[in-house]
Amino acid sequence: MTYRPIVLVVFLMAISGSAFAQDDEPARRPARRTDGPWFGLSLPPAPGKDPAVVVGDRAPRPVPMAPDPQSPELSAAVIRADLTTIVGFSKKSRAEREVGSGQVWGRISGLPSGDHVIDWAADQFRKAGIADVKLQPIKQDANAKFWFPLSWEVKLIGDPAFGAGSSDVVLQSAIPVVPSEIPGGTLTAPLVFVGSGGPAVIDHIDVKGKIAVQLTVPQGHMLFERGAVTSQAQELFKRGAVAVFTLLRLPGNELGRDFSNCGGPCFNIGGRDGLFLESVLNEAARRHVTSGVRAQLSLKTETRTNLSARNAVAVVAGRRADETVIIDAHADAWFDGAGDNADGLSVMLALAKHFAKPQNRPERTLVFIASAGHHSPGINGPRGFIAANPELASKAILMLNIEHVAQRNFSPARSTFEDGYRQAMADSGEAPTYAGVSNSAPYLDGLFEEGVTRFGVNFISSKSDMGSGETGGFTSLKVAKITVIQAPPLYHTTGEVLDVISTPGLERMARFLAYFVEQVARAPREKVNP
Ligand SMILES: [Zn+2]
């Protein structure tokens, strides 16, 4: 007799499970029930259940040039194989739970996954026949601290007032923002929605003792929202909020690692979890549910210091050794990081293999860096390179940073998921790519024109002198610094997987950059640095 209630509970769980499974059926009508658990809303899917971006069978547009049988190292298939290997280091980090419970993973400089990808890159340089290959250690800066979220959970607390059978819902795309802490490890509080906020809105909302839920709709990736999201979170804490959720209206239901120092415990929440939460709060308001909606948060963290990482540096001797061209790609990544920066690293390796061949010997000496990157606090690949190689750095006439270069382009689709969230659909090209030329040299900008007209690279139509975080590490080099970079919405999210990388895009970029490097390696110095 005593176990009967347990059987009943299991039975009810099975029933509700099968009810949720109906959400997968394409024939299900979008019109939702108004009764049932959680106001009859569709529960959000687990991250990874649906792709962030729908990538159809139709292939991306091809490279607009005949294949080059002399240069198989620049072919799409070869570069794609390296890309897959690089993403594999992230998959290993995830499978082995390199960080805590395994909710974050990547190729993390300072941890074994970071070393493994750099060691592999050094091996690729050697296999290409390059004799001068070095692994150069980098120590984390003495005062730097690397914050890791070991495990966490964001759970909406079920209540019969939301409909019979409304059991707790874990928002699986939630991820804490650096360096959130919850004293005692857990926190339970009611939620209050402030939307995209601003003083005109939050002046009228009492957030004291509550978890404030703000909404951001990034145009491009999250980087561009850092100022607005962080300053408003800080303001909400000043007004008495005990935690802040930032709903990321991005493709899919992905974990997004971005934003920092928001002034208290902050969590980012992915697109479809965010839609669910917003809909729950709207329904609760519409139906005057006086008990409100509450969430329980838990978080365990760790801060690490005195870490070390390394760069792999390969020197391909040119006909002249008095001047160098530096070619860098960062190897570190959050999550799978297929586009940030496995694509850039695989293209850089293709160039190293290409110029290592005797018949492609460059005029100036080329220095290739598989860099420890810039994601880990106190560890900087470019600065480490300059400190360890003052002579190569002082001979540089140009630095080329290859970073996020072959992600497919996509846009909001005409279709939605069954919960009403807008799908994102890949088209046949690659995402817009910046060609940042720090000194605006007309000769260099002219080469990028050829990148578009001859190689079909989707460079933006305007000239730019932008430099990325990785390029920033080369600030002390007073020569032309080139940044080739995309800024797509999946950056720093779990949605940046192999499927969203364009295979012909890898070859398009590699063949153009091989041309670019060959040209700048022999161009008159005054044209490169006028
Ligand atoms: Zn990057």
Boltz pocket constraint, residues with backbone or C-beta under 6 A from the ligand:
constraints:
  - pocket:
      binder: B
      contacts: [[A, 330], [A, 332], [A, 340], [A, 341], [A, 403], [A, 404]]
      max_distance: 6.0
